[in-house]
Amino acid sequence: MRIERLDRDTWAGALPERGFEVFHTPEALSVLDRHASGDCHLFGGYRGEQLVAMVPLFVRHVGGLRIVSSPPPGMAIPNLGPLVMPTSPKQRKREKVNREFTAELLEALDADSPRTFVRILCPPDYTDPRPYRWNGLSVEPAFTYRLTADDPDELIDSFSRSLRREIRSGADLDIDIETAGIRGGERVFRETAARYAEQSESFGPTWPYVRDVIEELGERCRVYVARADGDHLGGVITLFSNDAAYYWLGGTRATHENVSINSLLHWRIINDIADDPPIDSVNQYDLVGANTEQLCRYKSKFGGELTPYYVAESGGMAMDVAKSGYQLVNRAIDRF
């Protein structure tokens, strides 16, 4: 296994057809390179001439500590981390590629140094984080909910009774849910930031960053807004990988005639995934986060599959301060 730095074109050409997150795309990484703290490094693992693994990492220096993270903190990104693309379907060879890439990457990063803090939020499709533990990092599971949205009429049967009733009541109201552009996205962003401020919570993303995500991702981003009699009721910014739509920003609490606007927005997104996805291969909806008890009471109403992903990070008492600082600016995106 040979570790090399990749340029953006090599990265773009090597992305697999499935199994990557929306922020793995070169357009999203370009936005992060402009707005995130630290430097963006794209690493690839080669066996001979074959590129078999990749990971984007963001490196910054704070008070003598070198912080290596994927994704960068404070950018409202639920997962990033490694992509492993072995050429053989055999389990033994897949494990070998993953094991060798992880070991060589962490050695190249000098991850065992007491002055290096590593934190990686792996994508849900990365199901074997054991090599990180074998190389001295701690590994913990985290969770999200994912729905398969091929058939909304069948899917709604898995919803809670109260959610089904809410959706059907909303269909009788004069509420229009439309896709919007930059102005709609800014409205959703401002509402989300205000909601964080009301709860005295820090909110990392800035409007220039969110604006660039909307603009650069093109068809991989849709802004949904709900209106009644021309009045804005609420909205959601949704992002798309090749596999899934992601509930990214928005969804602040709002009701109209005792019907949750969020529920109607989610239902419209689910129907668009089935009938009008921006990318034909998209068939899942990721509610982004199932780690906050209060929020899970609502998100679980959609009957989604509880899907694990893994967080690998440096351990030890020397890392407690760095870890606390990182978590402060990277609070779970699923606050609302």
C-alpha positions, -999 to 999 in steps of 0.1 A, spaced: 0 0 0 13 34 -10 -2 67 3 -2 97 -20 -17 131 -22 -43 134 -49 -52 164 -69 -89 174 -74 -91 159 -109 -78 125 -98 -101 125 -69 -131 133 -91 -122 106 -116 -118 79 -89 -151 84 -70 -171 52 -72 -206 52 -86 -222 45 -52 -214 46 -15 -200 81 -11 -213 111 8 -224 143 -9 -194 161 7 -171 136 -10 -179 153 -43 -152 175 -58 -176 205 -59 -184 202 -21 -147 197 -13 -139 228 -32 -164 248 -11 -149 233 21 -114 242 9 -125 278 8 -145 280 40 -133 254 65 -105 261 89 -72 245 80 -59 229 48 -77 203 28 -56 172 19 -69 145 -4 -51 112 3 -53 80 -18 -40 45 -12 -25 27 -42 -17 -10 -46 5 -9 -77 -12 15 -101 -46 8 -87 -62 35 -65 -81 14 -39 -89 39 -11 -94 76 -6 -100 100 23 -103 138 25 -87 153 56 -86 188 70 -55 198 90 -51 228 112 -28 239 141 -42 252 174 -20 260 203 7 236 194 -18 208 187 -22 194 151 -59 186 145 -67 162 116 -104 158 110 -128 145 84 -152 163 82 -139 197 94 -157 209 126 -184 236 125 -195 230 89 -227 210 96 -214 178 79 -227 146 94 -202 122 78 -171 122 55 -142 99 62 -127 70 41 -138 54 9 -124 19 4 -127 4 -31 -110 -30 -32 -109 -46 -66 -118 -81 -52 -152 -90 -37 -136 -115 -14 -140 -105 23 -104 -114 32 -90 -91 5 -114 -63 13 -103 -65 49 -66 -65 39 -71 -33 17 -89 -16 46 -64 -27 72 -33 -17 51 -47 17 40 -57 27 76 -23 17 90 -3 35 63 -25 66 65 -23 69 102 15 64 101 17 92 74 -3 115 97 19 107 127 -14 99 144 3 84 175 20 117 183 7 133 216 5 165 196 -18 151 169 -56 148 174 -75 127 148 -112 126 145 -130 109 116 -168 105 112 -170 76 88 -198 73 62 -226 47 69 -213 26 40 -179 22 57 -188 -7 79 -155 -20 92 -138 6 115 -117 -21 133 -84 -10 118 -87 23 135 -90 6 169 -62 -17 161 -40 13 154 -47 30 187 -78 52 181 -111 48 200 -141 38 179 -177 45 189 -209 40 170 -233 68 162 -266 66 143 -289 81 117 -323 71 103 -325 62 66 -358 55 47 -361 37 14 -384 59 -7 -391 38 -38 -429 36 -30 -443 64 -8 -477 48 -7 -462 17 9 -438 37 30 -465 58 47 -479 26 62 -447 24 84 -452 60 97 -467 65 131 -505 71 133 -500 107 143 -477 114 114 -500 98 89 -529 119 102 -508 150 100 -498 144 64 -534 137 54 -546 168 72 -519 189 54 -532 177 21 -565 194 28 -549 228 36 -539 255 11 -502 250 16 -478 251 -14 -444 234 -11 -420 245 -39 -384 244 -47 -366 277 -44 -332 292 -52 -306 312 -34 -331 336 -18 -351 307 -4 -320 291 9 -310 323 27 -344 325 44 -340 289 56 -304 296 68 -315 327 87 -343 308 104 -320 280 114 -293 303 128 -320 322 147 -333 290 162 -298 281 175 -295 316 190 -328 312 208 -315 281 225 -281 297 232 -264 272 210 -234 279 187 -241 276 150 -210 270 129 -221 275 92 -220 310 78 -243 323 50 -214 326 25 -206 290 31 -242 278 27 -247 299 -3 -216 284 -20 -228 249 -12 -262 256 -29 -245 272 -59 -217 248 -64 -236 216 -59 -262 225 -85 -286 196 -90 -272 179 -59 -290 206 -38 -327 215 -35 -342 241 -13 -378 233 -3 -401 261 11 -437 259 23 -461 289 18 -497 296 25 -514 326 10 -479 338 0 -466 337 36 -434 318 42 -440 289 67 -407 271 67 -381 253 46 -354 227 43 -322 226 24 -317 191 10 -285 176 -4 -280 146 -27 -253 120 -31 -258 92 -57 -276 71 -31 -295 94 -8 -311 127 -1 -300 144 31 -320 166 54 -293 192 58 -304 226 72 -337 240 82 -368 224 96 -372 249 124 -404 242 144 -435 257 127 -471 247 125 -500 259 103 -535 251 115 -520 226 140 -502 208 112 -464 204 114 -447 221 84 -417 199 88 -438 168 83 -452 181 51 -417 192 38 -403 157 46 -433 141 28 -427 162 -3 -390 153 -3 -398 116 0 -422 118 -29 -397 137 -50 -371 109 -43 -396 84 -57 -409 104 -86 -385 132 -95 -350 127 -80 -322 149 -94 -301 118 -98 -318 86 -109 -299 63 -85 -312 82 -54 -337 61 -35 -331 68 2 -338 97 25 -313 103 54 -328 122 83 -293 130 94 -288 120 130 -304 97 155 -283 106 185 -304 130 204 -332 115 224 -357 143 220 -353 145 183 -355 108 178 -390 108 192 -400 128 161 -377 112 135 -386 77 145 -422 84 135 -410 80 98 -403 43 104 -367 46 90 -340 20 95 -317 28 123 -283 30 105 -250 30 123 -218 49 114 -186 51 133 -165 78 149 -128 72 152 -107 95 173 -75 99 192 -78 87 228 -61 94 261 -63 121 287 -40 144 268 -67 147 241 -96 156 264 -92 194 259 -89 190 221 -119 167 220 -140 191 241 -131 220 218 -139 200 187 -173 189 199 -182 224 210 -180 236 173 -193 204 158 -225 198 178 -248 172 161 -264 187 131 -297 171 141 -306 197 167 -338 206 148 
